[in-house]
Amino acid sequence: MTALPTDRLAPQHPDRLQLYSVNTPNGKKIGIALEELGVPYEAHTVHIGKGDQHRPEFLAINPNGKIPALIDPDGPGGEPLAIFESGAILFYLAEKYGKLIPADAAGRSRALQWTFFQAANVGPMFGQFGHFAMFAKGKTDSYGEERYKAEVIRLLGVLDRQLEGQDWLIGEYSIADIATVPWVGGISFYKAEEAVGLADFHNVVAWMERFNARPAVQRGLAVTPFT
């Protein structure tokens, strides 16, 4: 059975959902989702620069030692449940509260397809591009940066075509959008907008603007800040 932490991450409100995160692209997703859902929760900033994610108390929640993680004190059967992996958390929350995912089987499948698309493609490829374009610049030859830049451009094209004629990835706002926009927004953090020609992907740019204008998104971005 999942035990709530008793260290610095111990909850003040143990009856609420417990979020353990920080505002990286993956971390942003869950704060946004919780604000969109409007459910009670308590947020704990995991200081990854100080190694909080490797502490035994956190590893008991997420054995992979990554953020985000969530504890639902009222999980299946009324027992606490720890959940890790941002996509799995998004799906769990959408299922539990019946929001941010279509009710019909075909719509649910589309939402999951595009959420998995982010987890399998956008996150890994954008992350590797950012590493080589910013953090490994000048430390290696240009192969890594060029390889991942080409894949980022390809994926932006996939997203742009999917968004043609609709506001959101599956037509209605869903966990797929929450999963994906924070990673695409990372291009600005890497100062790579011109390198990948972001402005040429008009549907993607408009989609990001719509997303970031949502009040719940703005609130969600503030819940686990870097300190």
PEHU-V956755 format. One record per backbone hydrogen bond with DSSP energy under -0.5 kcal/mol. NH is the residue of the N-H (numbers start at 1). CO is the residue of the C=O. Records with the same first field share a line. If there is no record, write none. Layout:
NH: CO  CO
This chain:
2: 80
10: 7
16: 13
17: 40
18: 71
19: 17  42
20: 69
21: 19  44
23: 224
24: 22
28: 24
29: 25
30: 26  27
31: 27
32: 28
33: 29
34: 30
35: 31
36: 32
37: 33
38: 34
39: 34
42: 17
44: 19
46: 21  44
47: 45
48: 46
50: 47
51: 48
52: 47
54: 51
55: 52
58: 55
59: 55
60: 56
61: 58
62: 58
65: 62
68: 20
69: 20
70: 83
71: 18
72: 81
73: 71
75: 72  79
78: 75
79: 76
81: 72
83: 70
85: 68
89: 85
90: 86
91: 87
92: 88
93: 89
94: 90
95: 91
96: 92
97: 93
98: 94
99: 94
108: 104
109: 105
110: 106
111: 107
112: 108
113: 109
114: 110
115: 111
116: 112
117: 113
118: 114
119: 115
120: 116
121: 117
122: 117
123: 118
125: 121
126: 122
127: 123
128: 124
129: 125
130: 126
131: 127
132: 128
133: 129
134: 130
135: 130
136: 131
139: 136
140: 136
146: 142
147: 143
148: 144
149: 145
150: 146
151: 147
152: 148
153: 149
154: 150
155: 151
156: 152
157: 153
158: 154
159: 155
160: 156
161: 157
162: 158
163: 159
164: 161
166: 163
170: 172
171: 168
175: 100
177: 174
178: 174
179: 175
180: 176
181: 177
182: 178
183: 180
184: 180
185: 181
186: 183
187: 184
188: 185
189: 185
190: 186
191: 188
192: 187
196: 192
197: 193  194
198: 193
200: 197
201: 198
202: 200
205: 201
206: 202
207: 203
208: 204
209: 205
210: 206
211: 207
212: 208
213: 209
214: 211
218: 214
219: 215
220: 216
221: 217
222: 219
223: 220
225: 222
